[in-house]
Amino acid sequence: MNIGIAGAGLSGRLLAFALASQGHQVSVFDPAPSMYSPVAAGWTAAGMLSPVAELESGDDNVFQLGVRSLALWAHIVPRLQQEVELHFNGSLLVAHRGDEGAAERLVSLLKAKAPQQEQPQSLSRSDLNSMEPAIQGPSHTWLLANEGQIHTVQAMRALAESAPNVQWHWSQPVTSLTPHTIHTSTSSHTFDWVFDTRGVGARDKAIHDASLLACQNVRGVRGEIFWVKAPGVKLNRPVRLLHPRYRVYIVPRAPDIIVVGASEIESEDRSAVSVRTTVELLAAAHSILPEMAEGRIIHTDVNLRPALVDNFPRIETEDGLTRINGLFRHGWLIAPAVIENALKSVFSSDYSLSQA
Ligand SMILES: Cc1cc2nc3c(=O)[nH]c(=O)nc-3n(C[C@H](O)[C@H](O)[C@H](O)COP(=O)(O)OP(=O)(O)OC[C@H]3O[C@@H](n4cnc5c(N)ncnc54)[C@H](O)[C@@H]3O)c2cc1C
């Protein structure tokens, strides 16, 4: 098939990789100036793959999409032409003495929502010490044994570079799309099928306009993130600090980088990180990882998570056009399974992304 994709973010790149690997002719349109311009939210994300921890805000559907996606990432990453860090060493939830009330409420919620084999396991101080000697200070720790993380920057590059014979149209924002057709400001292109994966860019009218489809009624949720270069600080898995006022996570990333994130603010403001977020997130991260004090903040980033009214993902298919949106704060966790479901809706119910 001859396929057009609007948007070269996480969903667009995964689709392009899957479809081009299966021999389809694929063209992708995006306003970013090049394949390596970090415009999409996919570049900014920390890359936590946390089906259980995300049950705090997600439902069983998000959980199931996450579990399926972990298996799909394990299939996709070895097929990419460049190395992409992907680890499944579990993740930790930690809380300081005095914050156990809020922490235990969250852990009880996760226990109620997660199946038996995915339950959070309480760890002793000596367990924590042997797993993560650099972590100091928390009095309570739980292990989520089957969680993981992916290096999002490596994966964004590798997905695009590994998709064979794709025609990339950079600096070409899609102005509108209809079944079988993508319009830019200078031309119209006809395809057998069109996919809309523009994230926040899929909304071309005022939010909540009655004529918008669910996938277009998208809002951006601001997230701020920090990269700290901290040679010698060894962390083996992502760690979330459960705090009554904010959520902070720390994700190790090669080479010698610790990603600290992320604020979640109901705003489409893309301006630089705020003093408040900097102080709160870095102070909280330092309170459990004191060795990072001498690290260097080498990068800060701000982006918008694409969220629909109910904060859940959605696929809308009509003849010649499929819209995918609302991946919100768990895009890396659920994208492979969401893309697989979108392709089932186009090809057949037994389509599998592991054929790619
Ligand atoms: C700070 C932060 C931390 C996060 N951490 C995690 C995490 O740890 N784990 C996790 O699972 N998820 C995380 N996420 C969420 C994840 O990044 C998103 O869910 C995911 O990127 C959404 O993918 P998408 O393809 O729908 O949108 P995007 O990745 O934003 O891609 C949208 C693409 O559409 C393009 N576009 C926009 N307008 C147009 C137009 N008019 N024409 C053509 N193209 C257009 C954009 O340029 C972009 O390339 C995080 C997000 C943020 C911001």
The ligand as an SDF file (V2000), in Angstrom:
LIG
                    3D

 53 58  0  0  0  0  0  0  0  0999 V2000
    8.5100   15.5460   30.0950 C   0  0  0  0  0  0  0  0  0  0  0  0
    7.8980   14.3000   29.5210 C   0  0  0  0  0  0  0  0  0  0  0  0
    8.2370   13.0700   30.0750 C   0  0  0  0  0  0  0  0  0  0  0  0
    7.6650   11.9030   29.5710 C   0  0  0  0  0  0  0  0  0  0  0  0
    8.0700   10.7120   30.0950 N   0  0  0  0  0  0  0  0  0  0  0  0
    7.5200    9.5700   29.6380 C   0  0  0  0  0  0  0  0  0  0  0  0
    7.9290    8.3220   30.1620 C   0  0  0  0  0  0  0  0  0  0  0  0
    8.8280    8.2520   31.0210 O   0  0  0  0  0  0  0  0  0  0  0  0
    7.3230    7.1930   29.7000 N   0  0  0  0  0  0  0  0  0  0  0  0
    6.3570    7.2250   28.7430 C   0  0  0  0  0  0  0  0  0  0  0  0
    5.8220    6.1710   28.4040 O   0  0  0  0  0  0  0  0  0  0  0  0
    5.9670    8.4050   28.1810 N   0  0  0  0  0  0  0  0  0  0  0  0
    6.5190    9.5700   28.6070 C   0  0  0  0  0  0  0  0  0  0  0  0
    6.1470   10.7690   28.0650 N   0  0  0  0  0  0  0  0  0  0  0  0
    5.0280   10.7840   27.0870 C   0  0  0  0  0  0  0  0  0  0  0  0
    5.4390   10.5290   25.6280 C   0  0  0  0  0  0  0  0  0  0  0  0
    6.5470   11.2870   25.2710 O   0  0  0  0  0  0  0  0  0  0  0  0
    4.2460   10.8840   24.7280 C   0  0  0  0  0  0  0  0  0  0  0  0
    3.1080   10.1610   25.1440 O   0  0  0  0  0  0  0  0  0  0  0  0
    4.5220   10.5300   23.2610 C   0  0  0  0  0  0  0  0  0  0  0  0
    5.6600   11.2130   22.7900 O   0  0  0  0  0  0  0  0  0  0  0  0
    3.3240   10.8610   22.3730 C   0  0  0  0  0  0  0  0  0  0  0  0
    3.6390   10.4150   21.0730 O   0  0  0  0  0  0  0  0  0  0  0  0
    2.9650   11.0530   19.7800 P   0  0  0  0  0  0  0  0  0  0  0  0
    3.6410   10.4620   18.6000 O   0  0  0  0  0  0  0  0  0  0  0  0
    1.4820   10.9790   19.9130 O   0  0  0  0  0  0  0  0  0  0  0  0
    3.3150   12.6280   19.9040 O   0  0  0  0  0  0  0  0  0  0  0  0
    4.7350   13.3250   19.6860 P   0  0  0  0  0  0  0  0  0  0  0  0
    5.8400   12.4140   20.0870 O   0  0  0  0  0  0  0  0  0  0  0  0
    4.6480   14.6650   20.3320 O   0  0  0  0  0  0  0  0  0  0  0  0
    4.7970   13.5350   18.0940 O   0  0  0  0  0  0  0  0  0  0  0  0
    3.9170   14.3870   17.4130 C   0  0  0  0  0  0  0  0  0  0  0  0
    4.5870   14.7580   16.0770 C   0  0  0  0  0  0  0  0  0  0  0  0
    3.6270   15.4510   15.2610 O   0  0  0  0  0  0  0  0  0  0  0  0
    4.2960   16.5180   14.6220 C   0  0  0  0  0  0  0  0  0  0  0  0
    3.3270   17.5270   14.2090 N   0  0  0  0  0  0  0  0  0  0  0  0
    2.7290   18.5030   14.9390 C   0  0  0  0  0  0  0  0  0  0  0  0
    1.9520   19.2630   14.1470 N   0  0  0  0  0  0  0  0  0  0  0  0
    2.0680   18.7530   12.8820 C   0  0  0  0  0  0  0  0  0  0  0  0
    1.5120   19.1130   11.6350 C   0  0  0  0  0  0  0  0  0  0  0  0
    0.6900   20.1530   11.4880 N   0  0  0  0  0  0  0  0  0  0  0  0
    1.8440   18.3670   10.5350 N   0  0  0  0  0  0  0  0  0  0  0  0
    2.6710   17.2910   10.6450 C   0  0  0  0  0  0  0  0  0  0  0  0
    3.2170   16.9190   11.8150 N   0  0  0  0  0  0  0  0  0  0  0  0
    2.9210   17.6420   12.9150 C   0  0  0  0  0  0  0  0  0  0  0  0
    5.2780   17.0210   15.6950 C   0  0  0  0  0  0  0  0  0  0  0  0
    6.3210   17.8130   15.0920 O   0  0  0  0  0  0  0  0  0  0  0  0
    5.7820   15.7070   16.2580 C   0  0  0  0  0  0  0  0  0  0  0  0
    6.8990   15.2410   15.5180 O   0  0  0  0  0  0  0  0  0  0  0  0
    6.7210   11.9530   28.5060 C   0  0  0  0  0  0  0  0  0  0  0  0
    6.4230   13.1910   27.9240 C   0  0  0  0  0  0  0  0  0  0  0  0
    7.0020   14.3520   28.4240 C   0  0  0  0  0  0  0  0  0  0  0  0
    6.6690   15.6730   27.7840 C   0  0  0  0  0  0  0  0  0  0  0  0
  1  2  1  0
  2  3  1  0
  2 52  2  0
  3  4  2  0
  4  5  1  0
  4 50  1  0
  5  6  2  0
  6  7  1  0
  6 13  1  0
  7  8  2  0
  7  9  1  0
  9 10  1  0
 10 11  2  0
 10 12  1  0
 12 13  2  0
 13 14  1  0
 14 15  1  0
 14 50  1  0
 15 16  1  0
 16 17  1  0
 16 18  1  0
 18 19  1  0
 18 20  1  0
 20 21  1  0
 20 22  1  0
 22 23  1  0
 23 24  1  0
 24 25  2  0
 24 26  1  0
 24 27  1  0
 27 28  1  0
 28 29  2  0
 28 30  1  0
 28 31  1  0
 31 32  1  0
 32 33  1  0
 33 34  1  0
 33 48  1  0
 34 35  1  0
 35 36  1  0
 35 46  1  0
 36 37  1  0
 36 45  1  0
 37 38  2  0
 38 39  1  0
 39 40  1  0
 39 45  2  0
 40 41  1  0
 40 42  2  0
 42 43  1  0
 43 44  2  0
 44 45  1  0
 46 47  1  0
 46 48  1  0
 48 49  1  0
 50 51  2  0
 51 52  1  0
 52 53  1  0
M  END
$$$$
